[in-house]
């Protein structure tokens, strides 16, 4: 089973934490809102370190190059068996200015036309309660892990 890796960008504001999530591009999820948002992530290439893959995929999907430190958030397993490894990184950005790479599919199906879509069609910062309402349910444990990691690091 293939593995993916990604980064959860977070920022600290006076009212609390916010996390950056991305909405997948393409026609299949264009009108879906909740529970399709995700951390920026993608497939780990053969022989590639998972953190390197997470950093590469984050840049491909957002155009941003966050600097560490990168805090491990662990791994989740999707119901399909796919695993996702994640790290948190503190930072800030203008989510309306992200630039994503694209992918090509035949659209509409069986039309013979190839159309290019962005992998990510939009990004936004969410406070944690809002993030829990929109993030893929399999990735919700990353939000809990972020709180735990930040609480542990503040006690050091």
C-alpha positions in Angstrom: 0.0 0.0 0.0 1.3 3.4 -0.9 2.1 6.0 1.8 1.6 9.8 1.7 3.2 12.5 3.8 2.3 16.1 4.5 2.7 19.2 6.6 0.2 20.9 8.9 1.0 24.6 8.9 -0.2 26.3 12.1 -0.1 29.8 13.4 -0.7 31.2 16.9 -3.1 34.1 17.2 -4.4 35.9 20.3 -7.7 33.9 20.1 -5.9 30.6 19.7 -4.4 28.3 17.1 -5.3 28.2 13.4 -4.3 25.5 10.9 -4.0 25.7 7.1 -6.0 23.2 5.2 -6.4 22.8 1.5 -9.4 21.8 -0.7 -8.7 19.4 -3.5 -9.1 20.6 -7.0 -10.9 18.9 -9.9 -14.4 18.3 -10.9 -15.2 15.5 -8.5 -15.1 17.6 -5.3 -15.7 21.1 -6.8 -19.0 21.6 -5.0 -18.3 19.5 -1.9 -17.4 21.5 1.2 -17.1 19.7 4.5 -14.9 16.7 5.2 -12.9 17.0 2.0 -10.3 19.5 3.2 -6.9 18.1 4.0 -3.4 18.9 5.1 -1.2 19.5 2.0 0.1 16.0 1.3 1.0 13.5 -1.4 2.7 10.3 -2.3 6.1 9.3 -0.9 8.3 8.3 -3.9 10.3 5.1 -3.7 13.4 5.6 -1.5 12.3 9.1 -0.4 12.3 10.0 3.3 8.8 10.8 4.5 9.7 14.2 5.8 11.3 15.1 2.5 8.2 14.0 0.7 6.0 16.0 3.1 8.1 19.1 2.4 8.1 18.6 -1.4 4.3 17.9 -1.5 3.6 21.0 0.6 5.5 23.1 -1.8 3.9 21.5 -4.9 0.4 22.1 -3.5 0.9 25.6 -2.1 4.0 27.1 -3.6 5.3 27.8 -0.1 8.6 26.5 1.4 8.1 26.4 5.2 11.2 26.3 7.4 11.4 24.0 10.4 11.5 22.9 13.0 9.1 20.2 11.9 7.2 18.4 14.8 6.2 14.8 14.1 2.4 14.3 14.4 2.5 10.5 13.7 0.7 8.4 11.1 -2.9 7.8 10.4 -4.4 4.9 8.4 -7.3 5.5 6.1 -10.1 2.9 5.9 -8.6 2.0 2.4 -5.4 1.0 4.2 -3.4 4.0 2.9 -1.1 5.6 5.5 -0.4 9.3 5.9 2.6 10.6 7.8 2.4 14.2 9.1 4.5 16.9 10.7 3.5 20.3 12.1 5.3 23.5 11.2 4.7 27.0 12.5 4.3 29.7 9.9 1.9 32.1 8.3 0.9 32.9 4.7 -1.9 34.5 2.6 -4.0 31.4 1.7 -5.5 33.2 -1.2 -2.1 33.5 -2.8 -1.2 29.8 -3.0 -0.1 28.3 -6.3 -0.7 24.6 -6.9 0.6 22.2 -9.4 -1.9 20.7 -11.8 -3.0 17.2 -12.9 -4.7 16.1 -16.2 -7.8 13.9 -16.5 -10.2 13.1 -19.3 -13.2 15.4 -18.6 -16.0 14.9 -19.0 -15.6 11.2 -18.8 -15.4 9.3 -22.1 -15.2 12.7 -24.0 -11.7 12.2 -25.3 -10.8 15.7 -23.9 -7.9 16.1 -21.5 -8.4 18.9 -19.0 -5.9 20.2 -16.4 -7.0 21.1 -12.9 -5.1 22.4 -9.9 -4.4 19.7 -7.2 -5.5 22.3 -4.7 -8.2 24.8 -5.7 -8.1 26.8 -2.5 -6.6 27.0 1.0 -7.8 28.6 4.2 -6.9 28.9 7.9 -9.3 27.4 10.3 -9.5 27.5 14.1 -9.5 24.0 15.5 -13.3 23.6 16.0 -13.9 24.7 12.4 -11.0 22.5 11.2 -12.7 19.5 12.8 -15.8 20.1 10.8 -14.1 20.2 7.4 -11.0 18.0 7.6 -11.1 14.5 6.3 -12.2 12.4 9.2 -9.2 10.1 8.9 -6.9 13.1 9.4 -8.7 14.5 12.4 -6.2 12.8 14.8 -3.5 15.1 13.4 -5.3 18.0 15.1 -5.2 16.2 18.4 -1.6 15.4 17.9 -0.8 19.0 17.2 -2.3 20.1 20.5 -0.4 17.4 22.3 2.9 18.2 20.7 2.5 21.9 21.4 1.5 21.3 25.0 4.5 19.1 25.5 6.9 21.5 23.9 5.6 24.4 26.0 6.4 22.4 29.1 10.1 22.0 28.1 
